[in-house]
């Protein structure tokens, strides 16, 4: 699984929070990603532009 880290604060999560990429889907050209915190307690769904803007590998 890929590990992503927050570049800056996003949806109540602090900068530096680590997430695993759990699922990736594409429907009519719109990509959605499901990320889960490293402790596997919470998950969020983001689109491609949010992933590129707020996260890095």
Buried (B, 14 or more C-beta within 10 A) or exposed (E): EEEBBBEEEBEEBEEEBBBBBBEEEEEEEEEBBBBBBEEEEEEBEBEBEBBEEBBEE
